[in-house]
Structure formats: structure tokens, C-alpha cells
Amino acid sequence: MGRHQILVHGAGRMAHAIANTLAVDPRYAVLLSAPDPEPGHSTLPLLPSVQRTVANLSAAPDGQLSGLSAIIMAGDVWANTTDIARIAHDVGCHYLDISENPGSTAEIARLAEGARQCFVPACGLAPGYVTALTAERMRSAGPGAQVTAHVGVLPTRRVNRLGYGNLLGIDGLLVEYFSPCLAIREGRQVTLSPLAELESVVLAGEAFESFTTAGSLDALVRAPEVAVDGLVFKTLRYPGHLDYMRFLIDDLGLAQRRHQLRSLLMNGLPPIDEDRVLIALDIIRADGAREWFEQVIPMQPGPDGAWCSAGVMATAAHVCAMADLLCRGVLNRAGFLSQAAVSPRLLEQSPFFAPLAIAAVGAGADKNSIAYG
């Protein structure tokens, strides 16, 4: 049997990391369709086996895209991805993306109706892996549980008063910080304010702060089959981050001048290469029993052997595992596929999932037992 051909569309280090991750596996032939990156966007060296192809997929010559097994849209996480999804629909191959754009996801769900191939938007860390992990834990907790997911991608060491840098993009950060947050309270869908409900969280023996942000678990909140009493997503930061952000947003009035806030953060925050992913799930069952799951994903060697951002590698691990399961027929699905439907246990059947699977460091009520799933 010939190799599966996957096309990765996007510029920047996320697209390059995804292409390189797939390219080290001899079962895959990888094409990269790379538009010109925006100024300031960093990239990674491409492995020699990654072949470049036309940047504008809509203008690709007839037959150039035939034979593809999948297209992965790996552009900006808040981009409108529907044009690339339509191309995958017309070509007849699977479609995956790392988008966090709810509007695009809704359009792709409509596009997927009756399709013979699979459409999987919102892959990556959160949404994506954290969605699957939270859904699995909610199912085991049963109806009436209250779940809070705390997730952060942070510099390995605090670098400034914000304790933050230019990690995965400022535009996505601002959308998370300014958009309404979907949640479940008392069994009903509600909208919470972003940058609210501040609390302290101790994870891996270190103190962090956690507060509401938008977007990461919206699909779970909207899912009709979810039967929990509470579901909230919060972002982890080093202590003091929220106070400094509130100074910028409220005291200096930059909430009304977001273009200035964006410019300030883009030019003032240092680029960060040394980072870690932090995940904690706090679950209170209906009977009052409490469970805690925590995970720290450190930097790891990338496909080229060089150390790579933990946030980038986590995103690549999830979307590549999903694509692998689809291409190999382990996931024999068509139409729209939500992240909640693909458990971490199933994702572990792909070798690409290893950077996420080996990093599970704690589960259970006492925070001391070592388990996964």
C-alpha cells in the first residue's frame, strides 16, 4: 500500500512543526502549502522530506490536489478556515484544523453533513486534547458533577511582571481575554465574564493563579449529551498576571483601544521558546467526592532533534494523532467529528500522541497517585 499523502496549509512554526511531525513517519508523504507569514511570525526549519506546493490552494492546477488523504489547516488559530474545508470537501479528503473560531466550526459542521470524509476542526491543545480529556473525566464522574479545567502555556521561568511572553500568538490571546466565556452552572448554559473568578491553584507543587477565559471548552458546553452540574474553563498564569492585565485594560482604558493593547503586547512581550503546558482538572462528583488530575508537559525534542516549544509540540501531537487515526482507518468516521468523541485512550493508538501520553503526572483524589485515563 502506498503512503498517505497529507497537505499542511499554513505559515509559521505551528504549520512547520505539524509537517515535520508527520514527515518522520515513512507511512506519510507531506506537502506544505505556505502563504507568506505575517511579519514577526517565527518558523522552524523544515525536514528535507517535506515537499512545498502551491501556496494558494484555491488556484491549484487541476489534479494537483488529487490523491490527498487529508488536509490540515494550520494557519492562525482564529482564522476563518471554511475556504480550506471546502477544498477538502471537493477533493474528497479528510479535513482537520487547529482553529478556535466558533463561526468557522459551525460552518464546517454544515459542510460536513452527508460528506463521505471526516471533518475535524478545533484540534490541538485546548480545544482539542483538553476537550477529550475533560469529556472522558466527566463521563466517569457521572451526572451532577462539577468540573473546572485549568490550562496554561507558560514560560518555563517567570520572565517579567506579567510572567508571560509571545508564545502562541497575541491575537488569539486577546480573543480569549475579551470574549464571553461559555460555561455550565446549575446544569444550565451560562455566559461568564472573561478575566473573572480569580483563584489560586497549586500544580506540581507550584502556585499559580487561574481565571475565566473564552473558547476552549465551548463545544462541550454546547453538547446536548453533557450532563454535569458545572463546567468552567480557566487559564493558568503566574501570580499577579491578572492584576497587571487589569491595569492595562481597565486603568489605562486599553479595553476601548485594543489595537494599542495588541501593539503594546506584540512589541513589548519577549518571544518565548522555553515553555511548558500545565493542565489541572478539578472534579467534584455529585456525592461530594473530589478528584484531581494534573499534567505538566515539558519541552521535548522535536522531529529534527532540536528542542521545541511544549505548546507547539502538544498541538502538533494531537492534530497529527487525529489525522493518523483517520488515514489508517482506526477512526472509521465520516461527517463532522467532535473532539469529545475521541478519547485519550483512543488517541494513544497513534504514535504521534506520545508527547502528550507520557506526560501525565497525576490523577486521583489525593493528587499523589500516578495514572492516566
N, C-alpha and C positions, 0 to 999 in steps of 0.2 A: 504494500500500500504506500502511495506517495505521501509526501509531507503535507501537513496542513499549512495553508498559506493565510497569514494574518496581516492585515494592514493596520498600522497605528497612525492616527492622524493627530498632529499637534506639534507645537514647538516648545522648547524649554526642557528642563531636566526631568519633569514628570513623564513626558512622552518618551524621552530617551531612555529613562530607567525601565519603562514598560517594554520597549522594544528590545533592550539588552537582556532583560529577564527572560523573555521568550526565546531570544536568539541562541542562548546557550544550550537549549534542548534540541537535539537533532531531529525531533519529530516536527519541528516548525520552521517554515521559511517566513521571514519577517520583512515586510516592506514598511518604510516610514514616509508618510506624506507630511511634510513640514512646511507650513506657511512661515513667513518671516516673523520671528519673535518680536515682541514689543521691546523697546529699549529698556535695559536693566534686567531683563529676564536671563537667568543663568541656564547653561546647558551642561550636559555630560558628554564625554567622548563616546562615540558610537562604536560598537564592536564591528569588525570588518564584515561579518556575515549579514549585517543589516543593510538591506538594499534601499536606496532612496528612489522614490517615484514621484509622479506629478503632484505638485502642491495643491492645486485646485481640483478637487475630486469631481466637481460638477462639470468640469471641462475636460475630463479624461477621455482620450480617444475610445471609440467603440472597441470593446473586447479587452481593454487594459485591465479592468477590474474583474473580469470573469475568472472563475476558479477560486475566488476567495472563500475561506471558511468563516472568517469573522472580520469585522471592522471594530476597532477600539478607538473611540473618540477621547483623546487625552489632551484637549485644549484647556482653556481657562475653565475653572470649576463652576463659574456662574454664567458661562456662555450658553446661548441658545443652540442646542445640539440637533434640532429636528431635521435640518438640511442633510446632515450626515446620516441620520437614521433613515431618511427617505432613500438615500443612495443604497444603503444596506438592504432595504426592503426591495428595491428594484433589482439589485444584483442577486438577491436570494440568499444572502449570508447572515449569520448571526450578527447582532449589534450589541455593543457594550459601551458604557461611558463612565467617566468619573465626575459627572456633573452634580451640582447641588441646586439646580434650578428647578423648582417645583412646576413652573409653567411648561418647561420642556418635557419633564417627566410625564405630565398629563397628556401632552400632545403625542408623545411616543406611545403611551398606553392605547390611545385611539388608533394610531398607525398599526399597532401590533394585532389588532382584532382580526382574526381569521388568517393571520400570517402562518406560513409553514416553518419559518425560522424563529429564533428566540430573540427577544429584545430585553436587555438588562441594563437599565440606567442606574445611576447613583451607586456605582461600585466604589471601592476604596476603603478608607478607614472609617469615617463617620460622616455621612451614611455609608453603609457597606458592611464591613466586618462587625462594627459595633451594633448595627441593626440586627444582624444574625445572632450575635452573642446575647443581646438583650432579649430577643424573641425566644431563644432557647431557654434562658433563665426564667422568663415569665411563664412559659408553658409548665416548667417543673414547679414553679411556685403556686400555680393554680389561681382560680378566680378570687378576686378580692385582695390580691397582693398590691403593695405599693412599691414602685421601683424608681430609683433615681440613678441615672447614669452620669458619671463624672468622667470627662475625657479631656486631655490636653496634649498638645505637641509643644514641648518647651525646650529652650536651650539646656544643654547638659548642666551648665553652671549659670547662675544668675549673672547677667551682663550689664544691667543698668537698673534704674529705679523701677521701670516697668517690668523688669525681668523678662523681656521679650525682644524679639528681633524679626527681621523679614524672613520668615520660614517658608510658608506655603503660599504666600501672596497676600497683599494688603486689601485688595478689592473684596475677596471672599471674607476676610476678617471683618470688614466694615458692614457687610450684609448681615453677618451673624450678630454683630453688636447693635444693629439698628432695627432689625426686622422683628415683628411679633413672634413669640415663641409658642408653638402648639404644644399642649400638654393634656393630660387627663387628671382630673381632680374629682373625687367622689363619684367615679365611674363615668364622668361626662367630659367631653372635649371642651377645653377652655383655651383662652389665649392669655399668655403671661407677658409682662413687660421684659425686654432684654436687660441685662446688667442688673438683675434684681435677685432677691433671696440669697444674699451672701451667706456662706457658711465656711467653716474650717474643716478640711479633710486631711487626715493623716494617711499617707500611702507609702508603703515600703519604708516606714519609719521616719518620713519627712513630712512637714506640714505644708499644705497648700491652701489656697482659697478657691472657692467654687461658686459660680453664679450662672443664672439662666442666659442662654444664647439660642439663636434660632437655627432651624433647618435640619439638624442631624437625625432626629427620630420622627420627623413629620409623617413618613409613610406608616410607621407603627401606630401613631396616634390616630390616623385616619382609618386604619384597617378595621372593618366591622367585626372580625373574629377576635379581636383583642378584648379580653375580659379581665381587666385589672381595675382596681380602685384608684390607683395613681400611677402616673408615668411622667417623669420630668427629665429633661436633658440639661446638664450644666457643664460649663467649661472650666477646666483647672488652670490656674495660674499661680505664680509665686505670690506670696502675701504682699499686699499693698498695690498690686496691679490695678484693681478696680478703682481705688481711690484716686490714683493718678489719671486714669482714663476719665473719671467723672470730672476732675479738674479741667481737662481739655474740653470735654463735651459740654458740661454744664457751666462751669465758672467762666471759661473763655468764650462760651457761646458757639463752639465749633459744630454743634448739632445742626445749626442753621447754615453752616458753611462747610459742608462735608468735603468739597473739593480742596479746601485749605487743610482740613484734617488729613485727607489722603496724601496730599503733597508733603505735609509735615512728617507723617509716618514713613512714607516712601523714601524721603531724603534723610530722615533722622535716625531711623532704626537700622542697626547694622545687619548685613546679611549673615545668617547663621547656618553653618554646616554641621556643627556638633549638637545634636538634639536627641531627645528621647520621647517616646509615646507613653503616656500614663492613662490607664483605664481603671476605674473602680465602679462596680455595680453594688448598690446598697438596696437590699430587698427585704421588705417586711411582709411576711405571709399573713394570711387572714387570721391565723391563730395567734399572731403576735410574735412568732419565732423570727429571728433576724438572721439573714445570710449576707455574707460579704465576699465579693470576688475582686481581686486586684491583679493587675498585669502591668509590667514595665517592659516595653520593647526598646532595647538599646540600639545604637548604631551597629551596623553589621557590614561585612564586606559585600560589595555589590557584585554583579556578574563579571565585571572586569578585574575583580580582586581588590579594588580600591574601596576604602570605607565610604559609606554612603549615608545620607540623611535617613534617620529612622522613620520619619513621616513619609518620605518619598518611597522607601522600601516597603513600608506597610501598605501603602496604597497600591503599589505595583504587585505585591504578593496577592492581594485579594482579587484584583481585576484579572490578573493572569491565571489564577486558580479557577475563577469562574469560566474564563474562555477555554481553558484546558478541559474542564469537565464537559462543556458543551461540545467541543470539537471531537472529543473521544467518545461521545455518546453516553457517558456516565450520567449526565443530566439529559435525558431524552425528552426535552420540552420544546414547545412551540408557543408563540404569542408572547405576552408580557410576563416577565418573571420578577417577583419582588425579592429583595434581599432576605426578608424574614423566612422565605420558603426554602432557603438553602442553609442548613445548619453548619456550625463549625465542624462537626463530626463528618459531614459530607465533604466539606471543603478540604479536610485533611487527606482525602483520597488523591489530591493533586500535589505533586512535589513542589509546586510553586508556593504552596501555602506554608511551607516550613518556617519562614521568618516570623510568622505570626504564631504558629502552633508551639514552637519550642520556648516561647517567651512567657507562657502562662506561669505565674509565680504564686498564686494563692487562691483558694476558694474555701468557702465554709463559714460557719457562724463565728469561729474564733480567730479568723484571719491567719491561722498558722498552718493549716493543712495544705498540702501540695496536690493539686488536682486540676484537671481541665475537662470542662463539659459535665 
